[in-house]
Amino acid sequence: MWLKLIVLGLLGHHHVKAASPDQVHLAFVSSDTSQMGVIWNTYVDARQSVKYGTDQGNLNMNSVDQQIPWVYNGTTRYSHRAILNGLEPETTYYYQIEDRKFSFKTMSKNPSSYKVCIFGDLGYWHGNSTESIIRKGLNGEYDWILHLGDISYDLHTNNGQNGDDFLNQLEPIISRVPYMVIAGNHEDDGANFTNYQKRFLVPDNGFQDNQFYSFDLGPVHWVGVSTENYGFYYAYGQEPVFTQYNWLKNDLDKANKNRANVPWIFSFQHRPFYCSNVNSYECQSFENRLVRTGWLDMPGLESLFLQYGMDMGFWGHEHSYERFYPVADRKYWNGSDAYHNPKAPVYVLTGSAGCHSPDAEFTDQPWPWSAAR
């Protein structure tokens, strides 16, 4: 298996007519590569559809949208979602919403290799990596994007206008490759993550909650988990923690039994288990332990990852880059064969894509489980 992970570290927004689709982006909606989700926004009630096909001059297939009206701080938006079915592998498809035209290329039916652009904490303002993300994507240097939370800094700022601008900024590339996300602490908008929940489409987990989900793609089972269920338990209660945990345990059990078909299990989340930054409160003290080992009656995530043989995980939150040796419960393996059938997951922290908040400052000496930073 060859799997290249591009871990990265936009262009001006435009105003559109209220009924014109904007913020157009793609998303995986299942493990079936013959499907693709298309998501967009309007500012008025306007039922729309996606015309698509392989001939730019003959878009002979059609998918009617599911329209979801939602209100934040008195501003009404309409999120639109459509599923494109019957897609052939490794084929360029053209699609059109109203008068706006786009295209994307499907992956192979069961890809043995692909490239992923993974980053966290990318803002609309001071998004230092934005231009590079768009340019490299348009050059075909990766196949899809995984954004590890703290999206636009913040989606809900200025009654959601910041989120609108950010998604329009990224539209040149996220309308061409799938844009997968997970919630970070900056997605809390005081309204139970409304701006995140309504703007993004992910594979269905059976709970009508897109803060945790999974899908298979080629040799990897990808599992997204919400660290924010822990981080905001005081605001939204402990029930989301237990709902996710029980789902995750069942999901990992199934994935572990399916390794003959999908041999690798990768996780992605916002807050890290470990880091070597000066603000150790976030990485080594309560916030870290809350997610990693649990608190009160809430179960942590690390033991579950270890139980089911999580292979690799990706984190954001800290505005830095750090890669770790296999590590679990602060025990690590750093010998010459540490990565050969490792006894614990290998984690990568990549939250330095760029935003208006300052970068993290490293400690003088890294923790012994830190391999590179």
N, C-alpha and C positions, 0 to 999 in steps of 0.2 A: 504493500500500500504506500502510495505517495500522497501525502496531504500537506500542502503548504499553507501555513497560517501567517498572514500578513498582519502584524500588530503595529498599528500606527499611533503613534503618539501621542466664504463660498460666494459665492458670487451674489451680487445684489438681488434683493427681492423685487417683485413686481406686483402691482395692484391689478386686479382683474374685476370684471363685472360680477355682480353678486351670484348669477346663475352659472357662470363659467366655472368649470372644474379647475381646482388648483390643488397643490400639495399631493400630486399624483405619485403613488409609490406602489411597489410590488411586495408580496410576502408569500412565503411558503404557507400553505394552509393544511398540509398533511404530509405524510411520507410518500405520497404518490406524486412523482415528478410529471405526470400528465395533467396536473392541475396547477394553476397559479392564481393567487389572489390579487385583485387590483383595488386600491383604496384611494379615495379622493374626497374633497370637501367643497361644499357650496355654502353660500350665506342666505339662501332662500330655499323654500320647499320646491324642489325640482327633480322629479323622478327621471332618472337617466339610465343609460345602458352602455355597455362596451361592445362595440363591433370589432371583430378580430379575424385574422386569417393569415395565410402564408403569402398571399398575393396582395401587394400594397394597393393595387387597383381594384381588388375584389374581396372585400372583407365580408366573407359569406357566413360567419358565425356570430352569434349575439348572446350576451349575458346581461340580464336585467339586474339592476342594482337592488340591494337592500339598503334603504335609507334610514338613518338613525338620527333623529333630531335631538340635540342636547343643549343645555343652557349652562353657562358659567358666568357668574357675576352680571347677570342681565343680558349677556350677549348670546344670541341663538346661532348655532351652527348646525349644518347637516352633513354628517359623515355618510359616505356612500361606499358600499362594498359589493364587489362582484367576483364570482369565481369563474375562471376560464377553464373549461373542461376539454378533454379529448386532444390534448397537445401531444404532438409527436416529439420524440427525443432529438436533441441536437439540431433544432430547426429554428430559424428566425421567424418570429410572429410580429405582425404589425397590428396595432390596436388603436382605436379612436373613441374618445369620449366627447360628444358634441363636436366641436370643430378642432379639438386638440388631438394631435397625432403622435404616437410613440411606437417603440419597438423593443423587443427583447429576444434573447436566444435561450431556448430550453437546454437543460443539461441532459446527459445521457440517462437512460432508464435506470440504471443502477451504477452510478459513477464510482469508479475505483479511486479516482483522485479529483481534487478540486482545490481552489484557493479561496480563503476566507479573509476578509479585512475586518479585524477585531480591534475595537477601541472603546474606551469609556470616557464620559465627562467632556463631551464636545458641546460648546455653546454657540449661540448665534453671534454673540459679541466675542471678539478675541479667539475665534475658532482657528487656531494656527494651522491645523491640519486639513481644514476644509477644502482648500484649493487642491491640495495633493490627493485627497480622497477622491474628489471628482475627476481629476486628470488621470490618475492611475486606473480608476474604474472605466473611464471612457476608452482608455488604451487597452482594456481587456486584461489587466494585471490581476484581477480577482473575479470570482464568480458571484459572491454575495457578501453582504455586510452584516456584522453582528455588533450592535451598539449596547454596551454594558451599563446603561442607565445614565442619569443626569443628562437628559436630552434637551438641548437648546438653552438650558440655564436661564429661565425655566419655561416649560411649556405654557404655564398659566400666567406668566408676567404680562402686565398691561391687558388684562382680561383675555388672555390667550393669544394676543397679537404676536408675541414673541415666538410662540410655537408655530403659528401660521408662517411667519417670516422664515423661520429655520427650515421647515419642511419644503417651502418653496425654494429656498437656497440650495437644498440638496436634491431637488427634483430632477435636475439633468442626469443624475446617476441613479437615484432610487426609483425612477420610472423605468430603468433598464435592467437593474439587478435587484433581487429580493433584499429587503431591508428589515432585518429581524431585531427586536429590541427586548429589553427587560427593564423593569422599573428601578430607579434609584431614589435616594432620599429627596432629591429635588423634584421628583414627580408628585410628591405630596402637595396638593393644592388646597388643603383644608376641606375638600369635598370628596374624600375617599378616592383620590387619584382619578377623578373624572376626566381630566384632559388626557391622561395616558390611556385610560380604558376606552374612550370613545374614538381616539385617533388611530389606533393600531389594531391590526388583525393578525392573529396567530393561530396555530393548530388548536382545535377544540380540546379542552381537557375535561369536559363534562360538567363544569362548575360555573360557566358563564363568567369567568375571571381570567383575564389574559396576563396576570402577573406570574403565572407558572404554567409551563407547558413542555411538551417534548415532541420530537420527530426524528425519524431515521433518514439519513441521507448518505447513500453509499455505505462505507464501512463504519460509520459513526452514528451512535444514538446520542442526540443532543438534548440536554435537559436544562431548561431555564427555571430557576427558582427565585422567589422573592425574599430578599433579606429585609425588605421593608415591612413585611408582616411582623417581623420581630422589632424593627426599629420604631414602629408606630403602634405597637400593641396597646400603649396607654391611651391612644386616641380612638382606635377601632376595635379594641378587644383582642382576646387571645384566640377566639374561634378561627380566624384565618390561618393562624400558625398551625393549629391541629388539622385543619382541612388540607392544607398544603402538605404537611408531613405525612399524613395517611395516604394521600395521592402519590407522593414521591416514593414512599416505601413500596407501594404496589407497582409503580412504574419501573423502579430500579430492579425489582424482583423479576419482572417480565423481561427487561432488557438483559439482565444477567443470564437468564435461561436461554436467551436468543443469540448468544455470542457466536454460535456456529454460523449464523447468517450475518450478524452485525457485530463484529468483534470488539469494537471500542465504545466506551461510554465517556462522554465529555459533558461537563457541567458549565453553566455560566450564571453569574450573579453579580450584584453591584458591590456590596461590602465584602472586604477580604477577611480571611481567617488570620492571615499573618502579613506583616510588612516590617521594614526596617526604617521607619520614618521617625522624625523627632516628635511629632504629635502622637506619642505612643498610646495615649488614652484610646484612640480610635482603633489601634491595631493589636494592642497587647492587654488592654484592661477590659472594662465592662462591655463596651460596644462589641468588641471582638468575641468575648466569651458568650454573650447573649446569642449570637448567631451560631458560633462554633460549637458550644457545649450546652446551650440552653440556660434557662433561669426560671425560678418558680416551678410551675408544672410544665413549662414549655420545653419540648425536646430540641436539642441542637442538631445541626446538620452533619458535623464531621464524622461522627460514629456511623451514621447511615451510609455516608460515602465510602467509608472504609469497609463496612460490612458487605457491600455489594461491588467492591472492586472498582470504584471510580478511577479512571485512568488519568484524566487531565481536567483541569478547571481553569476558568478565566474570571478575573475580577476587575473592577474599576474602583471608584470612590476616592482612593488616594491619587493625587495628581503626580504620579511617578510611574516608572517602569521597573519591575523587579520580577525575576524568575527564581523559582525555588527548587531545591532538591526534593526528592520524594519525602513528604513530611506528613505526620499524623500525631496528634496529641503532643506536639512539640518534640517528638522523636523524629530523627531524620537519617537518611542514608546518603552518603556522599563519596562512596568509594568509586573505583574506576569502572565498576559495572553497576553503578547505582540505577541506571535507566534500563537495565536488562531485567525484564520481569520485576519491576519495582514493587516494593512491599507497601507502598502508599501512593496517593495521587501526586502528580506533578502539577504545580499551579503557576500561572502567569498573571501578574498584576499589571494592567495597562490602562491607567486612568489619566494619561497625560495628553489627550488629543487637543486640548486647548479651550479655555474659557476665561471669564473675567476674574475668577478666583485665583489666588497665587498657587504656584507649583509647590509640591511637598518638599521638605528639606530632609535629607537623609541623616541618620545618626552617623557619628564618626566611625563606629564599628558596626557592620551588619550582624544580624543574628546568624548563628552558625548554619541554619538551614537555607540561607540566602545564597543562591548560586551566581547570580549576576544582577547588577542594577545600574 
